Amino acid sequence: VHPSRHYFAIGEKGHIPNIVIYEYPSLKPYRILKAGTERSYAYLDFK
């Protein structure tokens, strides 16, 4: 969850997974980050 509480991120798993950032509370996808890893994400953090 972003510190502003307006976004949250989900890391997929599988072959070349994406990170999807959603707007809150609408739950609309805000950004899709592609090709960051080969298998899965263990940890996500907003900086």
mmCIF file of the N, C-alpha and C atoms, coordinates in Angstrom:
data_MODEL
# 
_entry.id   MODEL 
# 
loop_
_atom_site.group_PDB 
_atom_site.id 
_atom_site.type_symbol 
_atom_site.label_atom_id 
_atom_site.label_alt_id 
_atom_site.label_comp_id 
_atom_site.label_asym_id 
_atom_site.label_entity_id 
_atom_site.label_seq_id 
_atom_site.pdbx_PDB_ins_code 
_atom_site.Cartn_x 
_atom_site.Cartn_y 
_atom_site.Cartn_z 
_atom_site.occupancy 
_atom_site.B_iso_or_equiv 
_atom_site.pdbx_formal_charge 
_atom_site.auth_seq_id 
_atom_site.auth_comp_id 
_atom_site.auth_asym_id 
_atom_site.auth_atom_id 
_atom_site.pdbx_PDB_model_num 
ATOM 1   N N  . VAL A 1 1  ? 0.852   -1.177  0.000   1.00 0.00 ? 1  VAL A N  1 
ATOM 2   C CA . VAL A 1 1  ? 0.000   0.000   0.000   1.00 0.00 ? 1  VAL A CA 1 
ATOM 3   C C  . VAL A 1 1  ? 0.896   1.237   0.000   1.00 0.00 ? 1  VAL A C  1 
ATOM 4   N N  . HIS A 1 2  ? 0.584   2.156   -0.906  1.00 0.00 ? 2  HIS A N  1 
ATOM 5   C CA . HIS A 1 2  ? 1.319   3.416   -0.983  1.00 0.00 ? 2  HIS A CA 1 
ATOM 6   C C  . HIS A 1 2  ? 1.038   4.240   0.278   1.00 0.00 ? 2  HIS A C  1 
ATOM 7   N N  . PRO A 1 3  ? 2.009   5.011   0.762   1.00 0.00 ? 3  PRO A N  1 
ATOM 8   C CA . PRO A 1 3  ? 1.783   5.832   1.962   1.00 0.00 ? 3  PRO A CA 1 
ATOM 9   C C  . PRO A 1 3  ? 0.570   6.767   1.868   1.00 0.00 ? 3  PRO A C  1 
ATOM 10  N N  . SER A 1 4  ? 0.219   7.213   0.668   1.00 0.00 ? 4  SER A N  1 
ATOM 11  C CA . SER A 1 4  ? -0.948  8.088   0.503   1.00 0.00 ? 4  SER A CA 1 
ATOM 12  C C  . SER A 1 4  ? -2.270  7.327   0.631   1.00 0.00 ? 4  SER A C  1 
ATOM 13  N N  . ARG A 1 5  ? -2.198  6.003   0.599   1.00 0.00 ? 5  ARG A N  1 
ATOM 14  C CA . ARG A 1 5  ? -3.376  5.117   0.648   1.00 0.00 ? 5  ARG A CA 1 
ATOM 15  C C  . ARG A 1 5  ? -4.246  5.221   -0.603  1.00 0.00 ? 5  ARG A C  1 
ATOM 16  N N  . HIS A 1 6  ? -3.723  5.790   -1.698  1.00 0.00 ? 6  HIS A N  1 
ATOM 17  C CA . HIS A 1 6  ? -4.479  5.900   -2.944  1.00 0.00 ? 6  HIS A CA 1 
ATOM 18  C C  . HIS A 1 6  ? -4.110  4.825   -3.954  1.00 0.00 ? 6  HIS A C  1 
ATOM 19  N N  . TYR A 1 7  ? -3.087  4.030   -3.663  1.00 0.00 ? 7  TYR A N  1 
ATOM 20  C CA . TYR A 1 7  ? -2.624  2.983   -4.575  1.00 0.00 ? 7  TYR A CA 1 
ATOM 21  C C  . TYR A 1 7  ? -2.180  1.760   -3.786  1.00 0.00 ? 7  TYR A C  1 
ATOM 22  N N  . PHE A 1 8  ? -2.302  0.597   -4.430  1.00 0.00 ? 8  PHE A N  1 
ATOM 23  C CA . PHE A 1 8  ? -1.692  -0.610  -3.888  1.00 0.00 ? 8  PHE A CA 1 
ATOM 24  C C  . PHE A 1 8  ? -1.195  -1.445  -5.058  1.00 0.00 ? 8  PHE A C  1 
ATOM 25  N N  . ALA A 1 9  ? -0.236  -2.313  -4.795  1.00 0.00 ? 9  ALA A N  1 
ATOM 26  C CA . ALA A 1 9  ? 0.406   -3.084  -5.861  1.00 0.00 ? 9  ALA A CA 1 
ATOM 27  C C  . ALA A 1 9  ? 0.274   -4.577  -5.595  1.00 0.00 ? 9  ALA A C  1 
ATOM 28  N N  . ILE A 1 10 ? 0.144   -5.324  -6.689  1.00 0.00 ? 10 ILE A N  1 
ATOM 29  C CA . ILE A 1 10 ? 0.076   -6.780  -6.650  1.00 0.00 ? 10 ILE A CA 1 
ATOM 30  C C  . ILE A 1 10 ? 1.175   -7.320  -7.555  1.00 0.00 ? 10 ILE A C  1 
ATOM 31  N N  . GLY A 1 11 ? 1.983   -8.232  -7.050  1.00 0.00 ? 11 GLY A N  1 
ATOM 32  C CA . GLY A 1 11 ? 3.007   -8.896  -7.849  1.00 0.00 ? 11 GLY A CA 1 
ATOM 33  C C  . GLY A 1 11 ? 2.511   -10.265 -8.268  1.00 0.00 ? 11 GLY A C  1 
ATOM 34  N N  . GLU A 1 12 ? 2.468   -10.519 -9.564  1.00 0.00 ? 12 GLU A N  1 
ATOM 35  C CA . GLU A 1 12 ? 2.017   -11.805 -10.077 1.00 0.00 ? 12 GLU A CA 1 
ATOM 36  C C  . GLU A 1 12 ? 3.128   -12.843 -9.937  1.00 0.00 ? 12 GLU A C  1 
ATOM 37  N N  . LYS A 1 13 ? 2.795   -14.102 -10.170 1.00 0.00 ? 13 LYS A N  1 
ATOM 38  C CA . LYS A 1 13 ? 3.814   -15.134 -10.276 1.00 0.00 ? 13 LYS A CA 1 
ATOM 39  C C  . LYS A 1 13 ? 3.533   -15.943 -11.534 1.00 0.00 ? 13 LYS A C  1 
ATOM 40  N N  . GLY A 1 14 ? 4.567   -16.580 -12.060 1.00 0.00 ? 14 GLY A N  1 
ATOM 41  C CA . GLY A 1 14 ? 4.456   -17.310 -13.310 1.00 0.00 ? 14 GLY A CA 1 
ATOM 42  C C  . GLY A 1 14 ? 5.599   -16.900 -14.219 1.00 0.00 ? 14 GLY A C  1 
ATOM 43  N N  . HIS A 1 15 ? 5.495   -17.202 -15.492 1.00 0.00 ? 15 HIS A N  1 
ATOM 44  C CA . HIS A 1 15 ? 6.549   -16.865 -16.450 1.00 0.00 ? 15 HIS A CA 1 
ATOM 45  C C  . HIS A 1 15 ? 6.490   -15.372 -16.778 1.00 0.00 ? 15 HIS A C  1 
ATOM 46  N N  . ILE A 1 16 ? 7.557   -14.650 -16.467 1.00 0.00 ? 16 ILE A N  1 
ATOM 47  C CA . ILE A 1 16 ? 7.678   -13.201 -16.673 1.00 0.00 ? 16 ILE A CA 1 
ATOM 48  C C  . ILE A 1 16 ? 6.443   -12.461 -16.126 1.00 0.00 ? 16 ILE A C  1 
ATOM 49  N N  . PRO A 1 17 ? 6.279   -12.467 -14.795 1.00 0.00 ? 17 PRO A N  1 
ATOM 50  C CA . PRO A 1 17 ? 5.102   -11.850 -14.169 1.00 0.00 ? 17 PRO A CA 1 
ATOM 51  C C  . PRO A 1 17 ? 5.141   -10.320 -14.197 1.00 0.00 ? 17 PRO A C  1 
ATOM 52  N N  . ASN A 1 18 ? 3.991   -9.733  -14.056 1.00 0.00 ? 18 ASN A N  1 
ATOM 53  C CA . ASN A 1 18 ? 3.845   -8.277  -14.004 1.00 0.00 ? 18 ASN A CA 1 
ATOM 54  C C  . ASN A 1 18 ? 3.638   -7.818  -12.569 1.00 0.00 ? 18 ASN A C  1 
ATOM 55  N N  . ILE A 1 19 ? 3.839   -6.528  -12.346 1.00 0.00 ? 19 ILE A N  1 
ATOM 56  C CA . ILE A 1 19 ? 3.370   -5.862  -11.136 1.00 0.00 ? 19 ILE A CA 1 
ATOM 57  C C  . ILE A 1 19 ? 2.257   -4.926  -11.595 1.00 0.00 ? 19 ILE A C  1 
ATOM 58  N N  . VAL A 1 20 ? 1.103   -5.051  -10.974 1.00 0.00 ? 20 VAL A N  1 
ATOM 59  C CA . VAL A 1 20 ? -0.036  -4.203  -11.326 1.00 0.00 ? 20 VAL A CA 1 
ATOM 60  C C  . VAL A 1 20 ? -0.297  -3.260  -10.153 1.00 0.00 ? 20 VAL A C  1 
ATOM 61  N N  . ILE A 1 21 ? -0.326  -1.960  -10.448 1.00 0.00 ? 21 ILE A N  1 
ATOM 62  C CA . ILE A 1 21 ? -0.626  -0.944  -9.441  1.00 0.00 ? 21 ILE A CA 1 
ATOM 63  C C  . ILE A 1 21 ? -2.065  -0.490  -9.667  1.00 0.00 ? 21 ILE A C  1 
ATOM 64  N N  . TYR A 1 22 ? -2.864  -0.577  -8.614  1.00 0.00 ? 22 TYR A N  1 
ATOM 65  C CA . TYR A 1 22 ? -4.275  -0.223  -8.689  1.00 0.00 ? 22 TYR A CA 1 
ATOM 66  C C  . TYR A 1 22 ? -4.546  1.067   -7.935  1.00 0.00 ? 22 TYR A C  1 
ATOM 67  N N  . GLU A 1 23 ? -5.544  1.816   -8.410  1.00 0.00 ? 23 GLU A N  1 
ATOM 68  C CA . GLU A 1 23 ? -6.045  2.981   -7.688  1.00 0.00 ? 23 GLU A CA 1 
ATOM 69  C C  . GLU A 1 23 ? -6.998  2.493   -6.605  1.00 0.00 ? 23 GLU A C  1 
ATOM 70  N N  . TYR A 1 24 ? -7.015  3.194   -5.492  1.00 0.00 ? 24 TYR A N  1 
ATOM 71  C CA . TYR A 1 24 ? -7.952  2.861   -4.429  1.00 0.00 ? 24 TYR A CA 1 
ATOM 72  C C  . TYR A 1 24 ? -8.747  4.109   -4.072  1.00 0.00 ? 24 TYR A C  1 
ATOM 73  N N  . PRO A 1 25 ? -10.028 4.044   -3.965  1.00 0.00 ? 25 PRO A N  1 
ATOM 74  C CA . PRO A 1 25 ? -10.891 2.885   -3.824  1.00 0.00 ? 25 PRO A CA 1 
ATOM 75  C C  . PRO A 1 25 ? -11.537 2.387   -5.115  1.00 0.00 ? 25 PRO A C  1 
ATOM 76  N N  . SER A 1 26 ? -11.241 2.970   -6.267  1.00 0.00 ? 26 SER A N  1 
ATOM 77  C CA . SER A 1 26 ? -11.914 2.561   -7.510  1.00 0.00 ? 26 SER A CA 1 
ATOM 78  C C  . SER A 1 26 ? -11.499 1.173   -7.991  1.00 0.00 ? 26 SER A C  1 
ATOM 79  N N  . LEU A 1 27 ? -10.307 0.706   -7.602  1.00 0.00 ? 27 LEU A N  1 
ATOM 80  C CA . LEU A 1 27 ? -9.740  -0.586  -8.009  1.00 0.00 ? 27 LEU A CA 1 
ATOM 81  C C  . LEU A 1 27 ? -9.429  -0.665  -9.503  1.00 0.00 ? 27 LEU A C  1 
ATOM 82  N N  . LYS A 1 28 ? -9.319  0.477   -10.163 1.00 0.00 ? 28 LYS A N  1 
ATOM 83  C CA . LYS A 1 28 ? -8.928  0.505   -11.571 1.00 0.00 ? 28 LYS A CA 1 
ATOM 84  C C  . LYS A 1 28 ? -7.415  0.340   -11.676 1.00 0.00 ? 28 LYS A C  1 
ATOM 85  N N  . PRO A 1 29 ? -6.933  -0.453  -12.652 1.00 0.00 ? 29 PRO A N  1 
ATOM 86  C CA . PRO A 1 29 ? -5.479  -0.545  -12.849 1.00 0.00 ? 29 PRO A CA 1 
ATOM 87  C C  . PRO A 1 29 ? -4.904  0.829   -13.201 1.00 0.00 ? 29 PRO A C  1 
ATOM 88  N N  . TYR A 1 30 ? -3.843  1.224   -12.516 1.00 0.00 ? 30 TYR A N  1 
ATOM 89  C CA . TYR A 1 30 ? -3.194  2.515   -12.733 1.00 0.00 ? 30 TYR A CA 1 
ATOM 90  C C  . TYR A 1 30 ? -1.971  2.353   -13.635 1.00 0.00 ? 30 TYR A C  1 
ATOM 91  N N  . ARG A 1 31 ? -1.140  1.357   -13.346 1.00 0.00 ? 31 ARG A N  1 
ATOM 92  C CA . ARG A 1 31 ? 0.053   1.066   -14.148 1.00 0.00 ? 31 ARG A CA 1 
ATOM 93  C C  . ARG A 1 31 ? 0.303   -0.433  -14.135 1.00 0.00 ? 31 ARG A C  1 
ATOM 94  N N  . ILE A 1 32 ? 0.897   -0.948  -15.214 1.00 0.00 ? 32 ILE A N  1 
ATOM 95  C CA . ILE A 1 32 ? 1.352   -2.331  -15.280 1.00 0.00 ? 32 ILE A CA 1 
ATOM 96  C C  . ILE A 1 32 ? 2.836   -2.301  -15.592 1.00 0.00 ? 32 ILE A C  1 
ATOM 97  N N  . LEU A 1 33 ? 3.629   -2.827  -14.681 1.00 0.00 ? 33 LEU A N  1 
ATOM 98  C CA . LEU A 1 33 ? 5.084   -2.875  -14.844 1.00 0.00 ? 33 LEU A CA 1 
ATOM 99  C C  . LEU A 1 33 ? 5.445   -4.259  -15.360 1.00 0.00 ? 33 LEU A C  1 
ATOM 100 N N  . LYS A 1 34 ? 6.147   -4.311  -16.494 1.00 0.00 ? 34 LYS A N  1 
ATOM 101 C CA . LYS A 1 34 ? 6.420   -5.582  -17.167 1.00 0.00 ? 34 LYS A CA 1 
ATOM 102 C C  . LYS A 1 34 ? 7.902   -5.902  -17.206 1.00 0.00 ? 34 LYS A C  1 
ATOM 103 N N  . ALA A 1 35 ? 8.194   -7.196  -17.311 1.00 0.00 ? 35 ALA A N  1 
ATOM 104 C CA . ALA A 1 35 ? 9.545   -7.730  -17.548 1.00 0.00 ? 35 ALA A CA 1 
ATOM 105 C C  . ALA A 1 35 ? 10.540  -7.364  -16.451 1.00 0.00 ? 35 ALA A C  1 
ATOM 106 N N  . GLY A 1 36 ? 10.108  -7.417  -15.190 1.00 0.00 ? 36 GLY A N  1 
ATOM 107 C CA . GLY A 1 36 ? 11.006  -7.092  -14.085 1.00 0.00 ? 36 GLY A CA 1 
ATOM 108 C C  . GLY A 1 36 ? 11.709  -8.295  -13.485 1.00 0.00 ? 36 GLY A C  1 
ATOM 109 N N  . THR A 1 37 ? 11.167  -9.488  -13.724 1.00 0.00 ? 37 THR A N  1 
ATOM 110 C CA . THR A 1 37 ? 11.772  -10.717 -13.210 1.00 0.00 ? 37 THR A CA 1 
ATOM 111 C C  . THR A 1 37 ? 11.321  -11.895 -14.063 1.00 0.00 ? 37 THR A C  1 
ATOM 112 N N  . GLU A 1 38 ? 11.857  -13.068 -13.783 1.00 0.00 ? 38 GLU A N  1 
ATOM 113 C CA . GLU A 1 38 ? 11.540  -14.248 -14.592 1.00 0.00 ? 38 GLU A CA 1 
ATOM 114 C C  . GLU A 1 38 ? 10.439  -15.126 -14.014 1.00 0.00 ? 38 GLU A C  1 
ATOM 115 N N  . ARG A 1 39 ? 10.269  -15.191 -12.668 1.00 0.00 ? 39 ARG A N  1 
ATOM 116 C CA . ARG A 1 39 ? 9.340   -16.150 -12.065 1.00 0.00 ? 39 ARG A CA 1 
ATOM 117 C C  . ARG A 1 39 ? 8.300   -15.554 -11.118 1.00 0.00 ? 39 ARG A C  1 
ATOM 118 N N  . SER A 1 40 ? 8.734   -14.816 -10.094 1.00 0.00 ? 40 SER A N  1 
ATOM 119 C CA . SER A 1 40 ? 7.771   -14.277 -9.124  1.00 0.00 ? 40 SER A CA 1 
ATOM 120 C C  . SER A 1 40 ? 8.399   -13.151 -8.314  1.00 0.00 ? 40 SER A C  1 
ATOM 121 N N  . TYR A 1 41 ? 7.547   -12.419 -7.619  1.00 0.00 ? 41 TYR A N  1 
ATOM 122 C CA . TYR A 1 41 ? 7.985   -11.347 -6.726  1.00 0.00 ? 41 TYR A CA 1 
ATOM 123 C C  . TYR A 1 41 ? 7.737   -11.793 -5.291  1.00 0.00 ? 41 TYR A C  1 
ATOM 124 N N  . ALA A 1 42 ? 8.716   -11.594 -4.428  1.00 0.00 ? 42 ALA A N  1 
ATOM 125 C CA . ALA A 1 42 ? 8.571   -11.971 -3.027  1.00 0.00 ? 42 ALA A CA 1 
ATOM 126 C C  . ALA A 1 42 ? 8.163   -10.782 -2.164  1.00 0.00 ? 42 ALA A C  1 
ATOM 127 N N  . TYR A 1 43 ? 8.482   -9.562  -2.612  1.00 0.00 ? 43 TYR A N  1 
ATOM 128 C CA . TYR A 1 43 ? 8.263   -8.393  -1.770  1.00 0.00 ? 43 TYR A CA 1 
ATOM 129 C C  . TYR A 1 43 ? 8.095   -7.167  -2.654  1.00 0.00 ? 43 TYR A C  1 
ATOM 130 N N  . LEU A 1 44 ? 7.146   -6.307  -2.321  1.00 0.00 ? 44 LEU A N  1 
ATOM 131 C CA . LEU A 1 44 ? 6.935   -5.046  -3.039  1.00 0.00 ? 44 LEU A CA 1 
ATOM 132 C C  . LEU A 1 44 ? 6.958   -3.907  -2.034  1.00 0.00 ? 44 LEU A C  1 
ATOM 133 N N  . ASP A 1 45 ? 7.495   -2.761  -2.457  1.00 0.00 ? 45 ASP A N  1 
ATOM 134 C CA . ASP A 1 45 ? 7.571   -1.599  -1.580  1.00 0.00 ? 45 ASP A CA 1 
ATOM 135 C C  . ASP A 1 45 ? 7.522   -0.337  -2.425  1.00 0.00 ? 45 ASP A C  1 
ATOM 136 N N  . PHE A 1 46 ? 6.760   0.660   -1.993  1.00 0.00 ? 46 PHE A N  1 
ATOM 137 C CA . PHE A 1 46 ? 6.750   1.966   -2.648  1.00 0.00 ? 46 PHE A CA 1 
ATOM 138 C C  . PHE A 1 46 ? 7.844   2.816   -2.030  1.00 0.00 ? 46 PHE A C  1 
ATOM 139 N N  . LYS A 1 47 ? 8.663   3.443   -2.868  1.00 0.00 ? 47 LYS A N  1 
ATOM 140 C CA . LYS A 1 47 ? 9.716   4.335   -2.365  1.00 0.00 ? 47 LYS A CA 1 
ATOM 141 C C  . LYS A 1 47 ? 9.601   5.675   -3.037  1.00 0.00 ? 47 LYS A C  1 
# 
